[in-house]
Amino acid sequence: MIKSLVLTLVVSALTISTVGIVASVHAQEPVKKKKVKAANPQHEFGYRFDSGLKQTPDSIARLDKWFRDAKFGVFIHFGAYSSLEGEYKERGSGHRYSEWIQISGKIPADEYHEVAAKFNPVDFDADAWAGVFKDAGARYVVITSKHHDGFALFESMVSAYNVVDHSAFKRDIIKELSEACHKVGLKFGVYYSQAQDWDEPDAPFIHPRFNGLRTKLHPELADDFKPDMDRYIAKKSLPQVEELVKNYELDLIWFDTPSDMNMERVKLFSNMVRKHRPDCLINSRIIHRGKGKIEAKYLPYYDYVSIGDKEVPTQKLPLYVESPDSVSSSFGFKTKGDHYYHSEKELIHRFVDTVCAGGNYLLNVGPRGDGQLDPEAIRLYQAIGKWSKVNGESIFGAVRSPLAKTPEWGNCSASKDGQTLYLHVFDWPESKAINVDVGDNDVASTVFLENGERLGFTQNNSVFTITLPTKPLNEFDTVIKVSFEKRAVESNNQ
């Protein structure tokens, strides 16, 4: 914590604006507001994270190798569903996530196999993708190796239902992207759906209400068929995870939707990863849902917490977290049905807020079925890259805000050595001044991080006032670097 340091404004500043969402490039129409559901108290961070939770020493050591400093990663949802763009034979477009089209479109497995067989992303260029992500300022990449549809993007000896053996493409996408990412210095990880697999009748669904779909997807099943999850795990899921950790240079494995997972099953997957790649990070969705309550007994089996889809932490948490966000309302590429893209301003704010709360920001792109990256996603990544090139010091390798409360005008991060605060000003105060109580700490200088221009300030005992110009330097987030004469911020290791 900052020694007696409290942040206030000279006069009431503007509250953080609810940044508008830009309409899809495919349909430039205003987004209709939906009714907001009442908040579920069990989804509140205070309920989900007991204050006494602690990551294990082994997990902390793995995180400290690179993950804590990385801050920004790229998530990729890519597969047979990418070609359908959210609709199949005029069905299924109502689901917000296009990668769920087999469920929303009620596509039988045999019919979906035909979709997968035609999957042919001829324009896929792993080096070009890695270049875009590197220019955006990302430090790591995570791609779907097998999503819930069961179709793998890597060559598998366990199941022929994969991109090499079953599709028209015949190339190992995971291998090519892994090599391209590592070539430019990006860490590389894979998403793997360990529980849900709509191609396997033995696999569970995310919720019992979907159980009736089992016979629609697999009409050949006998009336007395009883699913056996352990049979599915032994036959496909665990052996494919073994293939991934043995055959690919993985820095991270991202599990998801842990339906019917228990301690015994968690140990199978965690031990498999640890056996072959002891430094490979494992996320919490090996056992916990994104908005599920964290149970201390499972902490030895994963390294960090993946919070809810598109959820930004609103408070500092006892465990290191990652926010899985997306450039649009879908994770897979979607042009059919309602969908929208976020604005560059909103994404930068969500990125900064996540880091200032003590976490990493994993921003998703859904590539097109032909293998090209979504042009609007590229534009948004470029905006983040441009901002981070001049403000990255306040993000990469920085630690979370030492302030007790998030300021109305933006947020705050700090340097590891405790001698610098980074004030992220989202909303320019009408007063053109920011007042800071710095206790007995002496301020040495205040500058715009982007260009080094000095800002006027006065210090009267503990009260420190920054004088701001009429307009912000950056339209998205103007960062002010406040340097102290000596250490003023206690390290919080996040």
C-alpha positions as CSV (number, residue, x, y, z in Angstrom):
1,M,0.0,0.0,0.0
2,I,1.0,3.6,-0.4
3,K,2.3,5.1,2.8
4,S,-0.6,7.5,3.8
5,L,-1.3,8.2,0.1
6,V,-4.9,8.9,-0.8
7,L,-6.2,10.2,-4.1
8,T,-8.9,12.8,-4.4
9,L,-9.9,15.5,-6.9
10,V,-9.9,19.3,-6.3
11,V,-13.5,19.4,-7.4
12,S,-15.8,16.6,-8.5
13,A,-14.6,15.2,-11.7
14,L,-16.6,13.5,-14.3
15,T,-17.5,9.9,-13.5
16,I,-16.0,7.2,-15.8
17,S,-18.0,7.3,-18.9
18,T,-19.8,4.2,-20.1
19,V,-18.0,4.1,-23.4
20,G,-20.2,3.5,-26.4
21,I,-20.0,0.4,-28.4
22,V,-19.4,0.7,-32.1
23,A,-21.8,-1.2,-34.3
24,S,-20.6,-4.2,-36.4
25,V,-18.8,-3.3,-39.6
26,H,-21.3,-5.7,-41.2
27,A,-24.4,-3.8,-40.0
28,Q,-23.9,-0.2,-38.9
29,E,-27.0,0.2,-36.8
30,P,-27.4,1.2,-33.2
31,V,-27.2,-1.6,-30.7
32,K,-30.5,-2.2,-29.0
33,K,-30.3,-2.2,-25.2
34,K,-31.3,-5.3,-23.5
35,K,-33.0,-5.6,-20.1
36,V,-30.4,-6.0,-17.4
37,K,-30.9,-9.0,-15.2
38,A,-30.7,-8.6,-11.5
39,A,-27.2,-9.3,-10.2
40,N,-26.6,-12.7,-8.8
41,P,-25.0,-12.2,-5.3
42,Q,-23.0,-15.4,-5.8
43,H,-21.3,-13.8,-8.8
44,E,-20.0,-10.9,-6.7
45,F,-16.2,-11.0,-6.3
46,G,-16.5,-10.8,-2.6
47,Y,-18.4,-14.0,-2.5
48,R,-16.3,-15.9,-5.0
49,F,-12.9,-14.9,-3.5
50,D,-12.4,-15.4,0.2
51,S,-9.8,-12.9,1.4
52,G,-7.6,-15.7,2.9
53,L,-7.0,-17.4,-0.5
54,K,-3.3,-17.8,-1.4
55,Q,-1.6,-19.3,-4.5
56,T,0.8,-22.1,-3.8
57,P,4.6,-21.3,-3.8
58,D,4.9,-23.5,-7.0
59,S,2.2,-21.5,-8.8
60,I,3.8,-18.2,-7.7
61,A,7.1,-19.4,-9.1
62,R,5.6,-20.4,-12.4
63,L,3.7,-17.1,-12.7
64,D,6.8,-15.0,-11.9
65,K,8.7,-16.6,-14.8
66,W,6.7,-14.5,-17.3
67,F,3.0,-14.3,-16.8
68,R,2.7,-11.6,-14.2
69,D,4.7,-9.2,-16.3
70,A,3.0,-10.2,-19.6
71,K,-0.3,-8.4,-18.8
72,F,-1.7,-8.6,-22.4
73,G,-2.5,-11.8,-24.4
74,V,-4.4,-12.6,-27.5
75,F,-7.2,-15.2,-27.4
76,I,-8.2,-16.9,-30.7
77,H,-11.5,-18.9,-31.3
78,F,-11.0,-20.6,-34.6
79,G,-12.5,-23.8,-36.0
80,A,-15.1,-25.4,-38.3
81,Y,-17.7,-23.0,-36.9
82,S,-15.7,-20.0,-38.3
83,S,-17.0,-20.7,-41.8
84,L,-20.7,-20.6,-40.7
85,E,-20.3,-17.1,-39.1
86,G,-23.1,-17.8,-36.6
87,E,-25.8,-19.4,-38.7
88,Y,-26.6,-22.8,-40.3
89,K,-29.5,-23.2,-42.7
90,E,-31.1,-20.1,-41.3
91,R,-30.9,-21.5,-37.8
92,G,-28.9,-20.6,-34.7
93,S,-28.1,-16.9,-35.2
94,G,-29.8,-15.9,-32.0
95,H,-26.9,-17.2,-29.8
96,R,-24.4,-14.5,-29.0
97,Y,-21.5,-16.9,-29.5
98,S,-21.0,-18.1,-33.0
99,E,-18.8,-21.0,-31.8
100,W,-21.9,-22.5,-30.2
101,I,-23.6,-23.0,-33.6
102,Q,-23.8,-26.8,-33.4
103,I,-26.0,-26.4,-30.3
104,S,-27.9,-23.2,-31.3
105,G,-28.5,-24.7,-34.8
106,K,-29.2,-28.2,-33.5
107,I,-26.8,-29.7,-36.0
108,P,-26.5,-33.5,-35.8
109,A,-22.9,-34.7,-35.4
110,D,-22.8,-36.5,-38.8
111,E,-24.0,-33.3,-40.5
112,Y,-21.5,-31.1,-38.5
113,H,-18.8,-33.5,-39.7
114,E,-19.6,-32.4,-43.2
115,V,-19.1,-28.8,-42.2
116,A,-15.7,-29.7,-40.6
117,A,-14.7,-31.6,-43.7
118,K,-15.1,-28.5,-45.8
119,F,-13.1,-26.3,-43.4
120,N,-10.3,-24.9,-45.6
121,P,-8.7,-21.7,-44.3
122,V,-6.5,-21.3,-47.3
123,D,-5.4,-17.8,-46.3
124,F,-4.2,-18.8,-42.9
125,D,-0.6,-17.4,-42.4
126,A,0.8,-18.1,-38.9
127,D,3.6,-15.7,-39.4
128,A,1.3,-12.9,-40.4
129,W,-1.0,-13.5,-37.4
130,A,2.0,-13.5,-35.0
131,G,3.1,-10.2,-36.5
132,V,-0.2,-8.6,-35.9
133,F,-0.3,-9.8,-32.3
134,K,3.3,-8.7,-31.7
135,D,2.6,-5.2,-33.1
136,A,-0.5,-4.9,-30.8
137,G,1.8,-5.3,-27.8
138,A,0.7,-8.7,-26.8
139,R,3.1,-11.0,-24.9
140,Y,1.3,-14.3,-25.4
141,V,-1.3,-16.1,-27.5
142,V,-3.9,-18.7,-26.7
143,I,-5.8,-20.5,-29.4
144,T,-8.6,-23.1,-29.3
145,S,-7.0,-26.5,-30.0
146,K,-10.3,-28.2,-29.5
147,H,-13.5,-26.3,-28.7
148,H,-16.8,-27.8,-27.5
149,D,-17.6,-29.1,-31.0
150,G,-14.8,-31.7,-30.5
151,F,-13.0,-30.8,-33.7
152,A,-9.2,-30.5,-33.1
153,L,-6.9,-28.0,-34.8
154,F,-3.9,-30.3,-34.4
155,E,-2.9,-33.7,-35.8
156,S,-4.2,-36.2,-33.3
157,M,-3.5,-40.0,-33.2
158,V,-6.3,-40.2,-30.6
159,S,-9.1,-39.1,-32.8
160,A,-9.2,-38.7,-36.6
161,Y,-11.7,-35.8,-36.1
162,N,-9.0,-33.2,-36.6
163,V,-7.9,-30.6,-39.1
164,V,-5.2,-32.8,-40.7
165,D,-7.2,-36.0,-41.1
166,H,-10.7,-34.8,-41.5
167,S,-10.7,-31.3,-43.2
168,A,-9.8,-30.1,-46.6
169,F,-7.0,-28.0,-45.1
170,K,-4.7,-30.9,-44.1
171,R,-2.3,-28.7,-42.0
172,D,-1.6,-28.6,-38.3
173,I,-2.7,-25.1,-37.3
174,I,-1.4,-25.5,-33.7
175,K,2.0,-26.5,-34.8
176,E,2.4,-23.7,-37.3
177,L,1.1,-21.0,-34.9
178,S,3.2,-22.2,-32.0
179,E,6.4,-22.0,-34.1
180,A,5.4,-18.6,-35.5
181,C,4.7,-17.1,-32.0
182,H,7.8,-18.4,-30.4
183,K,9.8,-17.1,-33.4
184,V,8.8,-13.5,-32.6
185,G,9.1,-13.9,-28.8
186,L,5.5,-14.5,-27.9
187,K,4.6,-17.2,-25.3
188,F,2.1,-19.7,-26.7
189,G,-0.8,-21.6,-25.1
190,V,-3.8,-23.7,-26.2
191,Y,-7.4,-23.7,-25.1
192,Y,-8.8,-27.3,-24.6
193,S,-12.4,-28.2,-23.8
194,Q,-11.7,-31.0,-21.3
195,A,-15.3,-31.7,-20.3
196,Q,-17.7,-30.6,-23.0
197,D,-17.4,-32.4,-26.4
198,W,-20.6,-32.4,-28.5
199,D,-19.1,-35.0,-30.8
200,E,-18.8,-37.5,-27.9
201,P,-22.1,-38.8,-26.4
202,D,-20.4,-39.7,-23.2
203,A,-19.3,-36.1,-22.6
204,P,-21.4,-33.8,-20.3
205,F,-23.2,-30.7,-21.4
206,I,-22.6,-27.3,-19.7
207,H,-26.0,-27.5,-18.1
208,P,-28.6,-30.3,-17.6
209,R,-31.1,-28.3,-19.6
210,F,-29.1,-29.2,-22.7
211,N,-29.2,-33.0,-22.1
212,G,-32.2,-33.3,-24.4
213,L,-29.9,-32.3,-27.3
214,R,-27.8,-35.5,-26.9
215,T,-30.2,-37.6,-29.1
216,K,-30.6,-34.7,-31.5
217,L,-26.9,-34.6,-32.1
218,H,-26.6,-38.3,-32.0
219,P,-29.9,-39.9,-33.2
220,E,-28.3,-43.3,-33.5
221,L,-28.1,-43.7,-29.7
222,A,-30.1,-46.4,-28.1
223,D,-33.0,-45.4,-25.9
224,D,-31.3,-46.8,-22.8
225,F,-27.9,-45.1,-23.5
226,K,-26.3,-43.7,-20.3
227,P,-23.3,-41.3,-20.8
228,D,-20.1,-42.1,-19.0
229,M,-17.8,-39.1,-18.6
230,D,-14.9,-41.2,-17.3
231,R,-15.1,-43.3,-20.5
232,Y,-14.9,-40.1,-22.6
233,I,-12.0,-38.8,-20.5
234,A,-10.0,-42.1,-20.9
235,K,-10.8,-42.5,-24.6
236,K,-10.3,-38.9,-25.9
237,S,-9.9,-36.0,-23.6
238,L,-7.0,-37.0,-21.4
239,P,-5.0,-38.7,-24.2
240,Q,-5.4,-35.5,-26.4
241,V,-4.1,-33.3,-23.6
242,E,-1.2,-35.7,-23.3
243,E,-0.5,-35.2,-27.1
244,L,-0.6,-31.5,-26.7
245,V,1.8,-31.3,-23.8
246,K,4.2,-33.8,-25.3
247,N,4.2,-32.7,-28.9
248,Y,3.9,-28.9,-28.7
249,E,6.0,-26.2,-27.0
250,L,3.2,-25.0,-24.6
251,D,3.6,-22.2,-22.1
252,L,0.0,-22.4,-21.0
253,I,-3.1,-24.6,-21.2
254,W,-6.5,-23.0,-20.9
255,F,-9.3,-25.4,-19.8
256,D,-13.0,-24.4,-19.9
257,T,-16.6,-25.3,-18.9
258,P,-15.7,-27.9,-16.2
259,S,-19.0,-29.7,-16.2
260,D,-19.0,-32.7,-13.8
261,M,-15.3,-32.2,-13.0
262,N,-14.3,-33.4,-9.5
263,M,-11.1,-33.8,-7.6
264,E,-10.2,-37.1,-9.1
265,R,-10.7,-35.8,-12.7
266,V,-8.9,-32.6,-12.0
267,K,-5.9,-34.5,-10.7
268,L,-5.7,-36.5,-13.9
269,F,-5.4,-33.5,-16.1
270,S,-3.2,-31.4,-13.8
271,N,-0.8,-34.2,-13.2
272,M,-0.6,-35.0,-16.9
273,V,0.4,-31.4,-17.6
274,R,2.9,-31.2,-14.7
275,K,4.5,-34.6,-15.7
276,H,5.4,-33.5,-19.2
277,R,5.6,-29.6,-18.8
278,P,6.2,-28.6,-15.2
279,D,6.5,-24.9,-16.1
280,C,3.3,-24.9,-18.2
281,L,0.6,-22.7,-16.6
282,I,-2.9,-24.1,-15.9
283,N,-6.0,-21.9,-15.5
284,S,-8.7,-22.3,-13.0
285,R,-11.4,-23.5,-15.4
286,I,-10.0,-27.0,-15.0
287,I,-12.5,-27.0,-12.1
288,H,-14.1,-23.7,-11.5
289,R,-16.5,-21.9,-13.9
290,G,-15.6,-18.3,-14.8
291,K,-18.0,-16.9,-12.1
292,G,-17.8,-19.9,-9.8
293,K,-16.6,-19.7,-6.2
294,I,-12.9,-20.5,-5.7
295,E,-12.3,-23.4,-3.4
296,A,-8.9,-23.5,-1.6
297,K,-8.6,-27.3,-1.9
298,Y,-8.1,-27.0,-5.7
299,L,-5.4,-24.3,-5.7
300,P,-2.5,-26.8,-6.0
301,Y,-3.9,-28.0,-9.3
302,Y,-3.9,-24.7,-11.3
303,D,-1.9,-21.5,-11.3
304,Y,-4.2,-18.5,-11.8
305,V,-7.9,-17.6,-12.1
306,S,-9.8,-17.1,-15.3
307,I,-12.7,-14.9,-14.3
308,G,-16.0,-14.7,-16.3
309,D,-16.2,-14.2,-20.0
310,K,-15.9,-10.5,-20.8
311,E,-15.7,-9.7,-17.1
312,V,-13.4,-7.0,-15.8
313,P,-12.3,-7.1,-12.2
314,T,-13.9,-4.3,-10.1
315,Q,-11.7,-4.7,-7.1
316,K,-8.3,-6.1,-6.1
317,L,-8.4,-9.8,-5.5
318,P,-6.3,-12.2,-3.4
319,L,-5.3,-14.4,-6.4
320,Y,-3.8,-13.5,-9.7
321,V,-6.5,-13.3,-12.4
322,E,-7.0,-13.1,-16.1
323,S,-9.9,-11.4,-17.9
324,P,-11.0,-13.3,-21.1
325,D,-12.5,-10.5,-23.2
326,S,-13.3,-10.2,-26.9
327,V,-13.2,-7.5,-29.6
328,S,-16.9,-8.2,-30.2
329,S,-19.9,-9.7,-28.6
330,S,-19.0,-13.2,-29.9
331,F,-15.7,-15.1,-29.5
332,G,-16.0,-16.9,-32.9
333,F,-16.3,-14.9,-36.1
334,K,-19.9,-13.8,-36.5
335,T,-21.8,-11.9,-39.2
336,K,-25.3,-13.4,-38.8
337,G,-27.7,-12.2,-36.2
338,D,-27.2,-9.6,-33.5
339,H,-23.5,-8.8,-32.8
340,Y,-21.3,-5.7,-32.3
341,Y,-17.7,-4.7,-31.8
342,H,-16.4,-2.7,-28.9
343,S,-14.7,0.6,-29.5
344,E,-11.0,1.0,-29.1
345,K,-11.5,3.4,-26.2
346,E,-13.6,0.8,-24.3
347,L,-11.1,-2.0,-24.9
348,I,-8.2,0.2,-23.7
349,H,-10.1,1.1,-20.6
350,R,-11.0,-2.6,-19.9
351,F,-7.3,-3.5,-20.5
352,V,-6.1,-0.8,-18.1
353,D,-8.7,-1.6,-15.4
354,T,-7.8,-5.2,-15.5
355,V,-4.1,-4.5,-15.0
356,C,-4.8,-1.9,-12.3
357,A,-6.8,-4.5,-10.4
358,G,-4.0,-7.0,-10.6
359,G,-4.5,-9.2,-13.6
360,N,-3.8,-10.0,-17.2
361,Y,-6.1,-9.0,-20.2
362,L,-6.7,-11.8,-22.8
363,L,-8.4,-10.2,-25.8
364,N,-10.0,-12.5,-28.3
365,V,-10.3,-12.4,-32.1
366,G,-12.4,-14.8,-34.1
367,P,-10.6,-15.3,-37.5
368,R,-12.7,-15.7,-40.6
369,G,-13.3,-19.1,-42.1
370,D,-10.8,-18.5,-44.9
371,G,-8.1,-18.0,-42.4
372,Q,-7.8,-14.2,-42.5
373,L,-8.0,-12.2,-39.3
374,D,-11.1,-10.1,-38.9
375,P,-10.2,-6.7,-40.4
376,E,-12.1,-4.8,-37.6
377,A,-10.2,-6.8,-35.0
378,I,-6.9,-5.9,-36.6
379,R,-7.9,-2.2,-36.5
380,L,-8.7,-2.5,-32.8
381,Y,-5.5,-4.4,-32.0
382,Q,-3.6,-1.7,-33.8
383,A,-5.2,1.0,-31.7
384,I,-4.1,-0.9,-28.5
385,G,-0.6,-1.3,-29.9
386,K,-0.3,2.4,-30.7
387,W,-1.4,3.3,-27.2
388,S,0.8,0.8,-25.5
389,K,3.9,1.7,-27.5
390,V,4.1,5.0,-25.7
391,N,2.4,4.0,-22.4
392,G,3.6,0.5,-21.9
393,E,5.8,1.4,-19.0
394,S,2.6,1.8,-16.9
395,I,1.4,-1.7,-17.9
396,F,4.0,-4.2,-18.7
397,G,5.9,-5.2,-15.6
398,A,3.9,-2.7,-13.5
399,V,1.9,-3.7,-10.4
400,R,-1.7,-3.1,-9.4
401,S,-3.1,0.1,-7.9
402,P,-2.0,0.8,-4.3
403,L,-5.1,3.0,-3.8
404,A,-7.9,1.9,-1.5
405,K,-10.5,3.1,-4.0
406,T,-10.6,3.4,-7.8
407,P,-10.6,7.2,-8.7
408,E,-13.6,8.5,-10.5
409,W,-11.5,9.9,-13.4
410,G,-9.7,6.6,-14.3
411,N,-7.3,4.3,-12.5
412,C,-3.8,3.8,-11.2
413,S,-0.9,1.4,-11.5
414,A,2.6,1.5,-9.9
415,S,6.2,0.5,-10.6
416,K,7.7,-2.5,-8.9
417,D,10.3,-0.4,-7.1
418,G,7.6,1.6,-5.4
419,Q,9.0,5.0,-6.6
420,T,6.4,5.7,-9.3
421,L,2.7,6.0,-9.7
422,Y,1.0,5.9,-13.1
423,L,-2.3,7.9,-13.2
424,H,-4.5,6.7,-16.0
425,V,-6.8,9.6,-16.7
426,F,-9.8,8.4,-18.8
427,D,-12.1,11.4,-18.1
428,W,-10.4,14.8,-18.1
429,P,-11.4,16.7,-14.9
430,E,-13.3,19.9,-15.5
431,S,-11.2,21.5,-12.7
432,K,-8.1,20.8,-14.8
433,A,-6.4,19.7,-11.6
434,I,-5.9,16.5,-9.6
435,N,-5.2,16.7,-5.9
436,V,-3.3,13.9,-4.2
437,D,-2.6,13.3,-0.5
438,V,0.9,11.9,-0.5
439,G,1.5,11.8,3.2
440,D,5.1,12.4,4.1
441,N,6.4,11.4,0.7
442,D,8.1,14.0,-1.5
443,V,7.2,14.2,-5.2
444,A,10.2,14.6,-7.5
445,S,8.4,15.1,-10.8
446,T,5.2,14.7,-12.8
447,V,5.3,14.2,-16.6
448,F,3.1,12.9,-19.4
449,L,4.4,9.3,-19.9
450,E,3.7,9.6,-23.7
451,N,6.1,12.4,-24.4
452,G,7.9,13.3,-21.2
453,E,6.4,16.8,-21.1
454,R,6.6,18.1,-17.5
455,L,3.4,19.1,-15.6
456,G,3.2,21.8,-13.1
457,F,2.6,20.7,-9.5
458,T,2.6,22.1,-6.0
459,Q,3.1,20.4,-2.7
460,N,1.8,21.8,0.6
461,N,2.7,19.4,3.3
462,S,0.9,16.2,2.4
463,V,-1.3,17.7,-0.3
464,F,0.1,17.5,-3.9
465,T,-1.7,19.2,-6.8
466,I,-1.1,18.4,-10.4
467,T,-2.1,21.2,-12.9
468,L,-3.5,19.9,-16.1
469,P,-3.7,21.5,-19.5
470,T,-7.1,22.2,-21.2
471,K,-7.2,19.0,-23.2
472,P,-6.0,15.5,-22.6
473,L,-2.9,14.4,-24.4
474,N,-4.4,11.1,-25.4
475,E,-8.0,10.6,-26.5
476,F,-8.3,7.1,-24.8
477,D,-6.1,7.3,-21.7
478,T,-3.6,10.0,-20.8
479,V,-1.0,8.6,-18.4
480,I,0.7,10.8,-15.9
481,K,3.9,9.5,-14.3
482,V,4.4,10.6,-10.8
483,S,7.9,10.0,-9.4
484,F,8.8,10.2,-5.7
485,E,12.1,11.1,-4.1
486,K,12.2,7.7,-2.5
487,R,10.1,4.5,-2.3
488,A,6.5,5.4,-1.5
489,V,4.6,2.3,-2.6
490,E,4.8,-1.0,-0.8
491,S,5.2,-4.0,-3.2
492,N,2.1,-6.1,-3.6
493,N,3.6,-8.5,-6.1
494,Q,0.7,-8.1,-8.5
